[in-house]
Amino acid sequence: MQVILAQPRGFCAGVTRAIEIVERALRRFGSPVYVRHEIVHNRHVVERLERLGARFVEDLAAVPAGAVTIFSAHGVSRAVEQDGVRRGLNVVDATCPLVTKVHVQGRRYQEQGRAVILIGHAGHPEVEGTMGQIPGPVHLVGSVADVAGLDLPADTPVAYVTQTTLSVDDTKAIIAALRERFSDVAGPETRDICYATQNRQAAVRILCERAELLLVVGAANSSNSNRLREIGEELGKPSFLVADGSALDPAWFRGVATVGLTAGASAPDELVDDVLDALRRIVGRVQVSIMDGLREDVQFRLPAAVA
């Protein structure tokens, strides 16, 4: 069997930074360190950090007063930030800088008197955090139909921002619908879209030109990993999201000679290796190659508290 690895794949700079923040906090302050929400959406990463002494909570009420507390890469609302201050928590913010940039853009648009529209998935922690970072109403849309349902006059000055795990391709139809519906629309430039999301989706599109079947390593609650699998399906390839090698079904590979393998932005390299080992157990000899693609060298500065 031929296995072609996507390039790029796996951890992005925001995820790498968030995990390093937790690891450094544990070394500097000792165990336990509390983390609000999963630091990134990957069970294996979370369980490894738990073994090192991290404690993951969904509500700051579960954190003892004064404890070191880390906000996840997805970001939090201002209400959560204020709650941390009231409780006297020693907060280290691991919000991805690209998510923070969306928060700043949204506030700037609102200060300009525009109605702010957030393109994203309802219930996603990044979306909840962004909506809570922008004072005043934020209109959430996840589809072209949602745009049609907005209760705003056509001459309303509007501006949109997007969930970072959506790419240019994901949002273009919604943005087009906004421009058709409203006469005055502002939005970030294309280069402000998360580079990692766009790069991984572009790589999957190229990968599916060569592969008969697509495997995406990632968690079921990972938005960007799910989107990679959806792209494979849209391109007519059998596509499966797997947490690790144990999730592989031998029936998937009957008659398949070439498999494309990628990983979401919160999936570590060792899980890709685990999937390759599982494939070898299923089919025997596996020849692995890496497609030509972008080499990402983006790095984000660490917070002063753990730098």
C-alpha positions in Angstrom: 0.0 0.0 0.0 1.1 3.5 -0.8 0.5 6.1 1.9 0.9 9.8 1.0 1.3 12.2 3.9 -0.2 15.7 3.4 2.1 18.7 3.7 1.4 20.6 5.9 -0.5 18.6 8.5 -0.8 18.4 12.2 0.0 21.1 14.8 -0.2 24.7 13.9 1.7 27.5 15.7 -1.3 28.4 17.9 -1.7 24.8 19.2 2.1 24.4 19.7 2.1 27.6 21.7 -0.9 26.6 23.9 0.6 23.2 24.8 3.9 24.8 25.6 2.2 27.3 27.9 0.7 24.5 29.9 4.0 22.6 30.1 6.0 25.6 31.1 3.4 26.6 33.7 3.6 23.1 35.3 7.4 23.4 35.4 7.4 27.0 36.8 4.5 26.8 39.3 4.2 23.1 40.0 1.1 20.8 39.9 -1.8 21.3 39.7 -2.3 23.9 37.0 -5.9 24.5 36.0 -7.0 24.8 32.4 -10.4 26.1 31.4 -11.8 23.9 28.7 -9.5 21.5 26.7 -6.4 23.4 25.9 -6.8 22.1 22.3 -9.4 19.7 20.9 -7.5 16.4 21.2 -8.1 13.8 23.9 -4.5 12.4 23.6 -3.0 15.8 24.2 -5.3 16.5 27.1 -4.6 13.1 28.8 -0.9 13.6 28.5 -1.1 17.0 30.1 -3.3 15.5 32.9 -0.6 13.0 33.6 1.8 15.9 34.0 -0.5 17.6 36.5 -2.9 19.7 34.5 -6.5 19.8 35.7 -9.2 20.6 33.0 -12.4 22.3 34.1 -15.3 23.9 32.2 -16.2 26.4 34.9 -13.9 28.6 36.9 -16.0 27.8 40.0 -14.1 24.5 40.1 -10.7 26.3 40.5 -9.4 27.1 44.0 -8.8 30.8 44.8 -5.4 32.1 43.7 -4.6 29.0 41.6 -2.7 29.2 38.3 -5.4 29.0 35.6 -4.8 28.8 31.8 -7.4 29.9 29.2 -7.4 27.6 26.2 -6.3 28.4 22.7 -10.0 28.9 21.7 -10.3 32.1 23.8 -12.8 33.2 26.4 -15.4 35.9 26.8 -14.9 39.0 28.8 -17.3 37.7 31.4 -14.9 34.7 32.0 -12.0 37.0 32.2 -13.8 39.1 34.8 -14.7 36.0 36.7 -11.1 35.1 36.9 -10.2 38.5 38.3 -13.0 38.3 40.9 -11.8 34.9 42.1 -8.2 36.1 42.4 -6.9 33.6 39.9 -3.4 33.7 38.5 -4.4 33.6 34.9 -2.1 32.8 31.9 -3.9 33.4 28.6 -3.1 30.7 25.9 -5.6 32.2 23.4 -4.2 31.8 19.9 -3.0 35.2 18.7 -5.1 34.8 15.5 -8.2 34.4 17.6 -7.3 37.5 19.6 -6.9 39.3 16.3 -10.5 38.4 15.4 -11.6 39.8 18.8 -9.8 43.1 18.1 -11.3 43.3 14.6 -14.8 42.7 15.8 -14.5 45.4 18.5 -13.1 47.9 15.9 -16.0 47.3 13.5 -18.5 47.8 16.3 -16.8 51.1 17.3 -17.3 52.2 13.7 -21.0 51.8 14.1 -21.3 48.6 12.1 -23.5 45.6 12.9 -21.0 42.8 13.5 -21.7 39.4 11.9 -19.7 36.4 13.0 -19.3 33.5 10.6 -18.9 30.3 12.6 -20.4 27.2 14.2 -22.9 27.8 17.1 -21.7 26.3 20.3 -18.0 26.1 19.4 -15.9 27.5 22.3 -14.0 29.9 20.0 -17.4 31.3 18.7 -18.7 31.7 22.3 -15.5 33.5 23.3 -15.6 35.8 20.3 -19.2 36.7 20.9 -18.4 37.5 24.5 -15.4 39.7 23.6 -17.4 42.1 21.4 -19.6 44.5 23.4 -23.2 44.8 22.0 -25.0 42.4 19.7 -23.2 39.9 17.5 -25.1 38.1 14.7 -23.9 34.5 14.2 -24.3 32.9 10.8 -23.2 29.5 9.7 -24.8 29.2 6.3 -26.2 31.2 3.4 -29.7 30.5 4.8 -28.7 32.2 8.1 -27.8 35.3 6.1 -31.2 35.5 4.6 -32.7 35.2 8.1 -30.9 38.2 9.6 -33.3 40.7 11.0 -31.4 43.7 9.6 -32.4 46.3 7.0 -30.5 46.0 3.7 -28.9 49.5 4.2 -27.4 48.6 7.6 -23.6 49.0 7.6 -22.4 45.6 8.5 -19.0 43.9 9.0 -18.1 40.3 9.3 -15.4 38.3 11.2 -14.9 34.6 11.0 -14.1 31.6 13.2 -10.4 30.9 12.6 -10.9 27.2 11.9 -12.9 28.2 8.8 -11.0 28.8 5.6 -11.5 31.2 2.7 -13.2 28.4 0.8 -15.5 27.7 3.8 -16.7 31.3 4.1 -16.8 32.6 0.5 -20.4 31.7 -0.2 -21.6 33.3 3.1 -19.6 36.4 2.4 -21.0 36.6 -1.1 -24.5 36.3 0.4 -23.8 39.1 2.8 -22.6 41.4 -0.1 -25.7 40.6 -2.0 -28.0 41.2 0.9 -26.4 44.4 2.3 -25.2 47.6 0.5 -22.4 48.4 2.9 -20.2 45.4 3.9 -16.7 45.5 5.5 -14.5 42.5 6.4 -11.0 41.4 7.0 -8.6 40.8 4.1 -8.0 37.3 2.8 -4.6 37.2 4.4 -6.2 37.6 7.9 -7.8 34.1 7.6 -6.0 31.5 9.7 -3.0 30.4 7.6 -3.0 26.9 9.1 -6.7 26.2 8.3 -6.3 27.4 4.7 -3.0 25.5 4.2 -4.3 22.2 5.5 -7.4 22.3 3.4 -5.5 23.2 0.2 -3.1 20.3 0.9 -6.0 17.9 1.2 -7.5 19.0 -2.1 -4.1 18.2 -3.8 -3.8 15.0 -1.8 -7.2 13.7 -3.0 -6.0 14.0 -6.6 -3.6 11.1 -5.9 -5.2 9.1 -3.2 -8.2 6.7 -3.4 -9.1 7.1 0.3 -8.5 9.8 2.8 -7.7 9.4 6.5 -7.8 12.5 8.8 -6.3 12.1 12.2 -8.1 14.3 14.7 -10.7 14.5 17.4 -14.5 14.3 16.8 -14.9 17.7 18.4 -12.2 19.3 16.3 -13.8 21.7 13.8 -10.9 21.9 11.5 -10.4 18.1 11.4 -14.0 17.5 10.6 -13.8 20.0 7.7 -10.8 18.1 6.3 -12.8 14.9 6.2 -15.7 16.8 4.6 -13.5 18.1 1.8 -12.4 14.6 1.0 -16.0 13.5 0.8 -16.9 16.5 -1.4 -14.1 15.4 -3.8 -15.6 11.9 -4.1 -13.2 10.0 -1.9 -14.1 7.7 1.0 -13.0 9.8 3.9 -12.7 8.9 7.6 -11.9 10.9 10.8 -9.9 8.8 13.2 -8.7 9.6 16.7 -5.8 7.1 16.5 -4.8 3.8 14.9 -7.3 1.8 17.0 -10.2 3.5 15.0 -9.2 1.9 11.7 -11.6 -0.6 10.1 -9.8 -3.2 7.8 -12.9 -3.2 5.5 -12.1 0.4 4.5 -8.9 -0.7 2.7 -10.1 -3.7 0.6 -9.0 -3.0 -2.9 -7.4 0.3 -2.0 -3.8 0.8 -3.2 -3.2 4.5 -2.3 -4.2 6.2 1.0 -3.9 9.9 1.7 -3.2 10.7 5.4 -3.4 14.1 7.0 -4.0 15.5 10.5 -6.0 18.3 12.0 -4.2 21.3 13.6 -4.6 19.8 17.1 -3.3 16.3 16.3 0.3 15.5 17.3 2.7 13.6 15.0 2.7 10.5 17.2 -0.9 9.9 16.4 -0.1 9.9 12.7 2.7 7.4 13.4 0.1 5.3 15.4 -2.2 5.3 12.4 0.7 4.2 10.1 1.6 1.4 12.5 -2.1 0.2 12.5 -2.1 0.3 8.7 0.9 -2.0 8.7 -0.8 -4.4 11.0 -3.8 -4.5 8.6 -2.3 -4.6 5.2 1.3 -5.5 5.7 4.0 -3.5 3.9 3.3 0.2 3.6 5.4 2.6 1.6 5.2 6.2 2.9 5.9 9.3 1.0 5.4 13.0 1.7 3.7 15.2 -0.8 5.3 18.5 -1.9 3.8 21.4 0.0 4.2 24.4 2.2 6.7 24.3 5.1 5.2 26.4 7.9 7.7 28.3 10.1 5.2 30.5 12.0 5.9 31.0 15.7 4.0 33.0 18.3 5.5 34.7 21.3 4.8 33.2 24.7 3.1 35.2 27.5 5.6 36.9 29.9 4.4 34.7 32.8 5.9 31.6 31.3 8.4 33.0 28.8 
